[in-house]
Amino acid sequence: MPEGIIVKALSGYYYVMPLLENGVPSVEGSAVQCRARGIFKKRGVSPLVGDRVSYMLTENGEGTVDEIRERETELIRPPVANVSLAVLLFSVKEPDMNLNLLDKFLVHIEQAGLDALIVLTKQDLVDPEKDTRDTVAEVKALYEQIGYEVISTSSRTGEGNELLKERLAGKISVFSGQSGVGKSSMLNALMPGLTLETSEISMRLGRGKHTTRHVELIPLDNGGFVADTPGFSQLDFLEIGVEELSTCFREFAQYADQCKFRGCTHTHEPQCRVLAAKEEGLISDSRYKHYEQFLTEMKDKKRRY
């Protein structure tokens, strides 16, 4: 029975990209339009984009999804299975870098249990003669010190593209980040010839006025897939408990166990080791400030809902 990966789900149909014997997607072939067996509905299971499946071809050239392999991960928003990497694209200019939004994305990614890769785009627009508040070097140093990998890229010059493509090989990745950072340009640079397809996907994802929003995977020629979606589309913190927030700031972890009080919020409590670490310069002011803002935002939303 052939195996494949669901790259699109729409109107009750599942579009399955066949996998070659080595498990790499057959990017030159077209996806097989399939229906799911009724037994999945009885079990309360729905196939998801990203699922690895076994399917059976029918006489009319379509197919039937017969079996879903065990999932490694499952995201609710966007609904994608087996994602292992979240790629956060933030431009260094046009638009300017937004560290508050970057930290908000990182909170959701930590809570989802995914690896994160920070990609700083539009490197070619940087003027080394002018010093800005958040220089690329400072941002890169800050997040690398916390433990995140940061890659500087430019779709125009090609800087960093090969390294990024190498990181995407053999896994399903979700692209998220600021609007206008050049996600489509980046995808086209990684996979020349995707221009039309990426444009169509962007329209189908709801960036046009009369379109249905859905998730679709773009296959790369190295066994990787990219979900060009809004990603964690509503960063509203409703799915994260107030007590969980500090665990999503990974640099807090080594100090939080040393706080005097269990359930310490790291905001006002005496003998809080996280607060002490911030005062000692071991936790950045910007990250801690964003933690306080998110905590206030979460409490306000919990009260309203």
Residue, then its C-alpha position, 0 to 999 in steps of 0.5 A: m500500500p503506498e504511503g504519503i503525506i497530507v499536504k492539503a485538506l479541503s471540503g472533505y478531500y485530502y491531498v496526499m503527496p506520495l513518498l518515495e522509498n527513502g521517505v522523501p516526498s515526490v515533489e515532481g508528482s502531483a498529490v492524489q485526491c483522497r477521501a478518508r475511510g468512514i472508520f476514522k469518523k467513528r473513532g472521532v479522528s480526523p486526518l490532518v495536514g502533515d499526517r503520514v498516511s497509507y492510502m489506496l488508489t481507486e479506479n477513478g484515479e482518486g484514493t482512500v486514506d486507510e491508515i494514519r501513522e502515529r503523530e509526533t506533534e499536533l497543533i490546534r492553530p494552525p491545525v497541522a500534525n508532525v510539525s517539529l520546527a517553528v521558523l520566526l521571520f522578523s525583518v531588520k528593517e521595513p518593517d522595523m524589528n518588533l521584539n515584543l511580538l517576537d517574544k510573544f511568538l516564542v512564548h506560544i512556541e515554547q508552550a507548544g513544545l516546538d523548536a524555534l529558529i529565528v530568521l532575521t530577513k532583509q539583511d541587505l537593508v542594514d546600514p552598518e554606519k548607522d547604529t539603531r536601538d536594536t542592532v542586528a548584532e545585539v538581537k542575535a547575541l541576546y537570543e543566542q545567549i538564551g539558547y535560540e538559533v538565529i540566522s541572518t538572511s537576505s532574499r535579494t543577496g542570498e545570504g543565509n538561504e542555504l543554511l536555512k534550507e539545510r535546517l528545514a531538511g526532512k521536517i515539517s516547519v511552520f513559518s510565522g512572524q511579522s507581516g511584510v517580512g518577505k515570507s513569500s520571497m524567502l520561500n521562492a528563494l529556497m525553491p525557485g519556481l514556486t512563485l505562482e504556487t506561493s501566490e495562489i497559496s497566499m490567496r487561498l490562506g485568506r489574504g484575498k477577500h473571497t477566499t477560504r482559509h486553510v493550511e497547505l504544505i509546500p514541499l522542498d526538494n530536500g524532504g522538508f515541508v513548509a506550512d506557509t500559514p499565519g501560524f499561531s494566528q491569534l496570539d491571545f494567551l487564552e490557551i496558556g495558564v498564568e502560572e505557565l507563562s514563566t516556564c515559556f521564558r527559558e532563561f528563567a528556568q535555571y533561577a525559578d527553582q531557587c525562589k523562596f515561594r512556590g508559585c512565585t510570579h517573579t514580579h514582587e515576591p521577596q527572595c525571588r531569584v528571577l528578579a535577582a538575576k534580572e538585577e544582576g544583568l543575567i536576564s535582559d531588561s527587554r525580555y523581563k519587561h515583555y514577561e510583565q506585559f504578557l502577564t498583565e495581558m493574560k490576567d486581564k483576558k482571564r477576567r473578561y472571559 
